Amino acid sequence: MTAVFSTSSLLKITGGRLISGIAFEKQGSVCADINELSAGQWFFALKDSQTDGHDLLEQAHRLGAIGCIVQDRQRYPFAHPDSKLIGVANPLNAYLELAREARERVNPKVVAITGSSGKSTTRDMSCSIASISFKVHSSSVNRPDARGLAKTLLSMPDDTEVLVVELSQSGRGEISWLATAAKPDIAIITNVGLAHLGTLGSIENIAAAKCELLEALDILTGTAILGESNPSLLLRATRVFDSLKTLIHRDSDIEEIAVTPENTLFGISESESLFEVKTHGEGYLKDAWCAIACGRSLGISDHHIAEGLRRYVPQAGRGNRLIGPKGSLIIDESHSATPESVRAAVSAFLDKRAVPRLRKFVVLGDMEDLGEASASIHANLGNWLSSCAFDFLITIGDHAAHIVRGLENHQFQTFICEDAAEVYRLLTPLLDTSSAVLVDGSDSYALRALLGRFAGSSIEA
């Protein structure tokens, strides 16, 4: 059963006031999405870039909402005259306060994950491992912001033993705010890279923002897991808590045993177990190391951790494989992209053990939130790609075009394309069972459209 709240409990937790309606004591769960609202729920009128829940108050009443939590103001022109309205200073803050209450009621072991890349993969791997021994609840949507966290906490069943959440930030203080609600027992920082450089300005500031997660740990009982030994990350982490129990990944911690098109077999230091993941490349192995360290911190044996990790299946956009036109192989890395993650994905793509295809094509979209340094960072990626051996490099997007401009003495053909249709027309005649395509970049309409075309053509093949 998910968390339910009465009128009086809502008023107490949110510090709100009853603006209209009768103060009868009826309990219900909470919903902030009008498309998911059911009769007998409270509706939270939240704003985002496209909609304002205050425009939907009458619709919420028609759908059978007990009442609506709204921003306290003078008039509500879109509310039904009979609606129960509870006014609060800030609906999103109130929503997160209720989520904090739900977390305290259930009181599971909480694993919170942040980082510049690999957050969702580490979350899913950790869930697969923890599910071997515990009842697990996790983020059900790829929205690691305040609204997504609150929804995850408020939908948590009351028999949950382990909660795994993913946290992101758009600026300083946001992870600290979210972590206060999640109250983690185990904090994982996968890595610190150039993602959010445009917002935070420097790698040191990015490390500081990620390490806000550690400040929410209990210094005596909490565990910090760092997925890399980046100097900026280590320096900031040790300043946060000197004596905190901390597990840090070192390059020597992972030994690759075997690579096939289906999986990677590897070992880790101080373990006799072999571990297997249905992914390829250094980035995914580091994510797996973080998930293994998390499983150990939860008291799970390496044998059962290995069993749980084998159950992990990559989600769309995280290295999953599709059959494209004429039997070609499409590798989808389109969920997100940083300079570090693109390098790791390309390196794995070029590994003949993982992708034993004769002809290889790389399609790269924009990397987002790099600020004024975006052009130079994309160009630097191009410089790195110059020595790689594949057939075509194709870019989509204004920022990604700088990748081609950064190339020097390369041996592959290059194309700067405007949209998915142009890429599809260019590639399709060249694809067959001997070819593979890597699609990588920050989640964008163009990349989704291209993958949709590839998926559609595979049905016809």
URPENOR-V946630 format. One record per backbone hydrogen bond with DSSP energy under -1.0 kcal/mol. NH is the residue of the N-H (numbers start at 1). CO is the residue of the C=O. If there is no record, write none. Layout:
BEGIN
nh: {NH	NH}
co: {CO	CO}
END
This chain:
BEGIN
nh: {5	10	11	12	13	14	15	17	19	20	24	26	28	31	36	40	41	42	43	44	45	46	48	53	55	56	58	60	61	62	63	64	65	66	68	69	70	72	79	83	85	86	87	88	94	95	96	97	98	99	100	101	102	103	104	105	106	107	109	111	112	113	114	116	122	123	124	125	126	127	128	129	130	131	132	133	134	137	139	143	149	150	151	152	153	154	155	156	160	161	162	163	164	165	167	168	174	177	178	179	180	182	183	185	186	187	188	189	190	197	198	200	201	206	207	208	209	210	211	213	216	217	222	223	224	225	226	227	234	235	236	237	238	239	240	241	247	249	253	255	257	258	260	264	265	266	267	269	275	277	285	286	287	288	289	290	291	292	293	294	295	296	297	298	299	300	305	306	307	308	309	310	312	318	319	322	324	327	328	329	330	331	332	333	335	342	343	344	345	346	347	348	349	350	355	357	359	361	362	363	364	365	373	374	377	378	379	380	381	382	383	384	385	386	388	391	392	393	394	395	396	401	402	403	405	407	413	415	417	423	424	425	426	427	428	430	431	435	436	437	438	439	440	441	442	443	448	449	450	451	452	453	454	455	456	457	458	459	461}
co: {28	6	7	8	9	10	11	87	85	85	22	24	5	42	33	64	38	29	67	31	69	44	51	46	52	53	78	56	57	58	59	61	60	41	84	43	86	88	76	80	20	68	17	70	90	91	92	93	94	95	96	97	98	99	100	101	102	103	161	163	186	165	188	191	118	119	120	121	122	123	124	125	126	127	129	130	130	162	164	141	145	146	147	148	149	150	151	153	157	135	135	109	137	111	113	144	171	173	174	175	176	178	179	110	110	223	112	225	114	194	369	196	197	202	203	204	205	206	207	210	213	214	218	185	245	187	247	189	230	231	232	233	234	235	236	237	224	226	250	267	265	265	263	277	258	275	255	253	266	264	281	282	283	284	285	286	287	288	289	290	291	292	293	294	296	295	301	302	303	304	305	306	309	315	332	330	328	324	325	435	322	437	320	439	317	338	339	340	341	342	343	344	345	346	351	355	434	436	392	438	394	440	370	371	373	374	375	376	377	378	379	380	381	382	385	360	360	413	362	415	364	397	399	400	401	404	391	393	395	419	420	421	422	423	424	427	428	432	359	329	361	331	363	333	366	335	444	445	446	447	448	449	450	451	452	453	454	455	457}
END
